[in-house]
Amino acid sequence: MTEAPLPQRFDGGAPVPEGALAIVGDLHGQLACLDRMIDQLSERAGSSRWIFVGDFIDRGDHSAEVLDRLRTLESDRPDTVFLLGNHEEMMLAFLRDPEQAGNRWMRHGGLQTMASFGSFQLGVQNAPEALRVARDRLVEVMPEGLQTWLAGRPRWFESGNVAVVHAGADPATPMGLQKDQSLTWGHRAFGQQARKDGVWVVHGHTIVDLPQEKNGVISIDTGAYATGRLTAALIADGHVEFVQARAQ
């Protein structure tokens, strides 16, 4: 029997961004975690550039409030980066084409997001007319500019030899040439095959029990919606430190 090859060893050295970074994992509607994380970062990483890896919405109960808080944060700290996650992508698809995209989004947390914006008579499986009506109502109650803001989120950020994405990246492809699918939904070789360009990749999307720094990959999604633990990675001068904020 031929054994599967072990992952290649990453030999790109330490993660060294051009300036200090504070990178926050998936929020999923957890307002209490977000508020506590903002307080922590203000104290410990106030001079860093803050990056949020996406999936601000769905599953948790306060998606609308989280989005409002993030847009306020952007006004206070204009250099903050908010990446597009696959859950924002599903919401945008629903807004464009509710009949085709609506039920999929509802099954993956969209119901909680819709509820955070008001009362919508929806389930996990809905008739086309119900989805159209719900989309139109959502557009009416969403804050001005929110849809445009969501649609304008970048899919990746890079500083020095550190790249930040939502879900993953094709390890054989330069960061600037990645497919959208790989960045927001992941790639089968991500974390299995080491990059050869020395770029460290920080990501959320895939829940880990504890944040990890391994083989050129830094994983920070600790499942805040289920565990009440939101994680951020503080990266500066080749060092990585993890901090957590808890819902209670």
C-alpha positions as CSV (number, residue, x, y, z in Angstrom):
1,M,0.0,0.0,0.0
2,T,1.3,3.4,-0.9
3,E,1.0,5.9,1.9
4,A,-0.3,9.4,1.2
5,P,2.5,12.0,1.1
6,L,2.9,14.2,4.1
7,P,2.3,17.9,3.7
8,Q,5.3,19.8,2.4
9,R,7.2,21.8,5.0
10,F,6.7,25.6,4.9
11,D,10.1,27.3,5.0
12,G,9.1,30.9,4.5
13,G,10.3,32.1,7.9
14,A,8.3,34.1,10.4
15,P,5.2,36.1,9.5
16,V,6.3,39.7,9.1
17,P,3.7,42.2,7.9
18,E,4.7,45.7,7.0
19,G,3.0,47.0,10.1
20,A,1.3,45.4,13.1
21,L,-1.9,43.6,12.4
22,A,-4.9,42.5,14.6
23,I,-6.9,39.9,12.6
24,V,-10.4,39.0,14.0
25,G,-12.1,35.7,13.2
26,D,-15.7,34.9,12.2
27,L,-18.3,36.9,14.1
28,H,-21.6,35.3,13.0
29,G,-23.9,37.7,14.7
30,Q,-22.1,37.6,18.1
31,L,-22.4,41.3,19.1
32,A,-21.3,40.7,22.7
33,C,-18.1,39.0,21.5
34,L,-17.5,41.8,19.0
35,D,-17.9,44.6,21.6
36,R,-15.5,42.8,24.0
37,M,-13.0,42.2,21.3
38,I,-13.1,45.9,20.3
39,D,-12.4,46.8,23.9
40,Q,-9.5,44.4,24.0
41,L,-7.9,45.5,20.8
42,S,-8.3,49.1,21.7
43,E,-6.2,48.4,24.8
44,R,-3.7,45.9,23.4
45,A,-3.5,46.7,19.7
46,G,-4.8,50.2,19.2
47,S,-1.9,51.1,16.9
48,S,-2.3,48.0,14.8
49,R,-4.3,47.7,11.6
50,W,-7.4,45.7,12.3
51,I,-8.6,43.1,9.8
52,F,-11.9,41.2,10.0
53,V,-12.0,37.9,8.0
54,G,-15.7,38.0,7.1
55,D,-18.8,36.0,8.0
56,F,-20.1,38.9,10.1
57,I,-23.6,37.6,9.8
58,D,-25.8,34.4,10.1
59,R,-26.3,31.8,12.8
60,G,-26.1,34.3,15.7
61,D,-29.0,36.5,16.8
62,H,-27.5,40.0,16.2
63,S,-26.3,40.2,12.6
64,A,-28.0,43.5,11.9
65,E,-26.4,45.0,15.0
66,V,-23.0,43.6,14.2
67,L,-23.1,45.1,10.7
68,D,-24.0,48.5,12.2
69,R,-21.2,48.3,14.7
70,L,-18.7,47.4,12.0
71,R,-19.7,50.3,9.8
72,T,-19.4,52.6,12.8
73,L,-15.9,51.1,13.5
74,E,-14.9,51.8,10.0
75,S,-15.8,55.5,10.5
76,D,-13.7,55.6,13.6
77,R,-10.8,53.6,12.1
78,P,-10.9,54.2,8.4
79,D,-7.9,51.8,7.7
80,T,-9.8,48.8,9.1
81,V,-10.3,46.1,6.5
82,F,-13.5,44.0,6.4
83,L,-13.2,41.0,4.1
84,L,-16.0,39.2,2.3
85,G,-17.0,35.9,3.7
86,N,-19.1,33.2,2.1
87,H,-22.1,34.1,4.3
88,E,-22.0,37.7,3.1
89,E,-21.7,36.3,-0.4
90,M,-24.9,34.2,0.1
91,M,-26.8,37.3,1.4
92,L,-25.8,39.3,-1.6
93,A,-26.9,36.5,-3.9
94,F,-30.2,36.5,-2.2
95,L,-30.6,40.2,-2.7
96,R,-29.8,39.8,-6.4
97,D,-31.9,36.7,-7.1
98,P,-34.0,35.6,-4.1
99,E,-35.7,32.7,-6.0
100,Q,-32.4,31.0,-6.9
101,A,-30.4,31.8,-3.8
102,G,-32.8,32.3,-1.0
103,N,-33.5,28.8,0.3
104,R,-29.8,27.9,0.3
105,W,-29.0,31.0,2.4
106,M,-31.9,30.3,4.8
107,R,-30.5,26.8,5.4
108,H,-27.1,28.2,6.3
109,G,-28.0,30.9,8.8
110,G,-29.9,33.4,6.7
111,L,-33.0,32.9,8.9
112,Q,-31.3,34.4,11.9
113,T,-30.0,37.3,9.9
114,M,-33.4,38.0,8.5
115,A,-34.9,37.9,12.0
116,S,-32.3,40.4,13.2
117,F,-33.7,42.9,10.6
118,G,-37.4,42.3,11.7
119,S,-40.2,39.8,11.4
120,F,-40.1,37.7,8.2
121,Q,-42.4,34.7,7.7
122,L,-39.8,32.3,6.3
123,G,-38.6,28.8,7.0
124,V,-35.7,26.7,5.6
125,Q,-37.8,26.0,2.5
126,N,-39.9,28.7,0.9
127,A,-42.0,29.4,-2.2
128,P,-40.5,31.7,-4.8
129,E,-43.1,34.4,-4.1
130,A,-42.3,34.4,-0.4
131,L,-38.6,34.8,-1.1
132,R,-39.3,37.7,-3.5
133,V,-41.5,39.5,-0.9
134,A,-38.9,38.9,1.8
135,R,-36.1,40.3,-0.3
136,D,-38.1,43.4,-1.1
137,R,-38.9,43.9,2.5
138,L,-35.3,43.4,3.5
139,V,-34.2,46.0,1.1
140,E,-36.7,48.4,2.6
141,V,-35.5,48.0,6.1
142,M,-31.7,47.7,5.6
143,P,-29.8,50.9,6.5
144,E,-28.9,53.1,3.6
145,G,-25.8,52.1,1.9
146,L,-25.5,48.7,3.6
147,Q,-25.9,46.6,0.4
148,T,-23.3,48.6,-1.4
149,W,-21.0,48.3,1.6
150,L,-21.3,44.6,1.6
151,A,-20.8,44.3,-2.1
152,G,-17.6,46.4,-1.9
153,R,-15.8,44.1,0.6
154,P,-12.4,42.8,-0.7
155,R,-11.7,39.1,-0.7
156,W,-8.2,39.3,0.6
157,F,-5.6,41.6,2.2
158,E,-1.8,41.4,2.1
159,S,0.9,43.1,4.1
160,G,4.5,41.9,3.9
161,N,4.5,38.1,3.8
162,V,1.1,37.9,5.5
163,A,-2.1,37.4,3.5
164,V,-5.5,37.4,5.1
165,V,-8.5,35.6,3.5
166,H,-11.8,34.3,4.7
167,A,-11.6,30.6,3.9
168,G,-8.4,29.6,2.2
169,A,-6.2,29.8,-0.9
170,D,-4.8,27.6,-3.6
171,P,-1.2,27.0,-2.3
172,A,0.1,26.6,-5.8
173,T,-1.2,30.0,-7.1
174,P,0.1,33.5,-6.3
175,M,-2.3,35.4,-4.0
176,G,-3.1,38.0,-6.7
177,L,-4.3,35.2,-9.1
178,Q,-6.6,33.3,-6.7
179,K,-10.1,32.3,-7.7
180,D,-12.9,33.9,-5.8
181,Q,-14.2,30.4,-4.8
182,S,-10.9,29.5,-3.1
183,L,-10.8,32.7,-1.1
184,T,-14.4,32.7,0.2
185,W,-15.2,28.9,0.3
186,G,-11.7,27.3,0.5
187,H,-9.5,25.0,-1.5
188,R,-8.9,21.3,-1.1
189,A,-5.1,21.7,-0.9
190,F,-5.2,24.5,1.6
191,G,-3.4,23.5,4.7
192,Q,-2.3,20.2,3.1
193,Q,0.2,21.6,0.7
194,A,2.7,24.3,1.8
195,R,3.1,27.5,-0.2
196,K,6.5,28.0,-1.8
197,D,6.4,31.8,-2.0
198,G,6.9,32.3,1.8
199,V,3.4,33.9,2.3
200,W,1.7,33.1,5.5
201,V,-2.1,32.8,5.2
202,V,-4.4,33.8,8.0
203,H,-8.0,32.6,7.7
204,G,-11.3,31.9,9.3
205,H,-14.3,29.8,8.0
206,T,-13.1,26.4,9.3
207,I,-13.7,26.1,13.1
208,V,-10.8,25.0,15.2
209,D,-10.9,24.2,19.0
210,L,-7.9,26.4,19.6
211,P,-6.3,29.0,17.2
212,Q,-3.4,27.4,15.3
213,E,-0.1,28.6,13.8
214,K,1.2,25.8,11.6
215,N,3.0,25.3,8.4
216,G,2.4,28.8,7.1
217,V,-1.3,28.8,8.0
218,I,-2.8,30.7,10.9
219,S,-6.4,29.5,11.8
220,I,-8.5,31.8,14.0
221,D,-12.2,30.7,13.7
222,T,-13.1,29.3,17.1
223,G,-16.8,29.2,16.4
224,A,-18.0,32.2,18.3
225,Y,-21.7,31.6,17.5
226,A,-21.5,28.1,19.1
227,T,-18.7,28.5,21.7
228,G,-19.0,32.2,22.7
229,R,-15.2,32.5,22.0
230,L,-14.1,35.0,19.4
231,T,-10.4,34.9,18.5
232,A,-8.0,37.5,17.1
233,A,-4.4,37.0,16.0
234,L,-2.0,39.9,16.8
235,I,1.0,39.7,14.3
236,A,4.0,42.0,14.5
237,D,7.8,41.6,14.1
238,G,7.6,37.9,13.4
239,H,5.5,37.1,16.4
240,V,1.9,35.8,16.7
241,E,-0.2,36.2,19.8
242,F,-3.8,35.0,20.1
243,V,-6.4,36.9,22.2
244,Q,-9.9,35.9,22.9
245,A,-13.1,37.7,23.8
246,R,-16.0,35.8,25.4
247,A,-19.7,36.4,25.1
248,Q,-20.0,36.3,28.9
